[in-house]
Every structure is written in structure tokens, then in C-alpha cells.
């Protein structure tokens, strides 16, 4: 029977078909997703892993740490170059950004303790996420892990609002499902009708 296959179908085609079958089995068993690709950008400052970033308003090949003023250009999370199986960049692009997938991000307790499944937004601390509320327009994604400010805290700071009220917040790094978009918790504004 092997001679018949060999005589009727070239051996290279059989090998190619077997290779394709093997790749199909591997793809079904462990599908590749967008989280395996990150993009390189330039940056005027060193941005640590987990920092939320926005596209630079003056140069779209660069990113800057995200804050409330540039949140409409929110783009993703800074990752290490080896956090993905494929990184697209040029020699001058040394800041690697994930725009979708599961990666670690810096978070704070400014919006309260974070639980798995909570939507996250930009906090009042540049480059750091916090639990999203109904008045936050944008979301960086969902928390995969929780953060209560006790376990896993790497820093702490005090925030003071315009009325002089201060709040002690903890900062940590947790795994999130990055997917930049509008905050689904956003409460609709008053109707002008």
C-alpha cells in the first residue's frame, strides 16, 4: 500500500499533509492569541513594566505614562520584551506595549480594594490603574487577580484632593486582562431633552 501511495502521490505532499495535520492539532490544543504579540515604541522616559501608557500626542511612534489628561489616547501596558513570543519593533523602539492579553499591571487602592473581575481605569497616580467606577470613561481591562493593599504591596503614597482631603493608597502589581476601551460601568450623563 505504501508503494501505491508513493507511486500516486509524491512523498513531499504526504509530508506536507502530515505537517499540516500536526500544526492543526497543536493549534486546537493550544490556540495562539493576540497576547503573544507586543509592539515596540519609543519613549522619552524609562517606563517600568506594568505602567499604563498612552500614545504621545506629538509623536505616534512614542508612548508616555497614562494620566487623566491623556486618557483618551490610552493604549496599553508596558511589558518586558520577552513577555510575548513575538515582539514587533525597530532598533530605536525600546518600550514594549501589550494592547490585548493577560499581563501584569501596576495598580493602586485609590478606588478601593480590587477583586478579580473588576474593571480597571487610570488612577490619579500617573501610569497606575485603579478600580473603575461609574464616572470613569475609559477602562484598561479587567483584573484577573485581586489586590487589597496588604498582600503584594510594593509601595504606598498619599493622595490629596482639591478639598484638601488625603487618602493613603497602596501600590502593587497584578495580572490583568488588557483590553483598552470605554468603561462599561460608565453611568449615562443627564439627558438634554
C-alpha positions, 0 to 999 in steps of 0.5 A: 500500500505504501508503494501505491501511495508513493507511486500516486502521490509524491512523498513531499505532499504526504509530508506536507499533509502530515505537517499540516495535520500536526500544526492543526492539532497543536493549534486546537490544543493550544490556540495562539492569541493576540497576547503573544504579540507586543509592539515596540515604541519609543519613549522619552522616559524609562517606563517600568513594566506594568505602567499604563501608557498612552500614545504621545500626542506629538509623536505616534511612534512614542508612548508616555505614562497614562494620566487623566489628561491623556486618557483618551489616547490610552493604549496599553501596558508596558511589558518586558520584551520577552513577555510575548513570543513575538515582539514587533519593533525597530532598533530605536523602539525600546518600550514594549506595549501589550494592547490585548492579553493577560499581563501584569499591571501596576495598580493602586487602592485609590478606588478601593480594594480590587477583586478579580473581575473588576474593571480597571481605569487610570488612577490619579497616580500617573501610569497606575490603574485603579478600580473603575467606577461609574464616572470613569470613561475609559477602562484598561481591562479587567483584573484577573487577580485581586489586590487589597493593599496588604498582600503584594504591596510594593509601595504606598503614597498619599493622595490629596484632593482639591478639598484638601482631603488625603487618602493613603493608597497602596501600590502593587502589581497584578495580572490583568486582562488588557483590553483598552476601551470605554468603561462599561460601568460608565453611568449615562450623563443627564439627558438634554431633552 
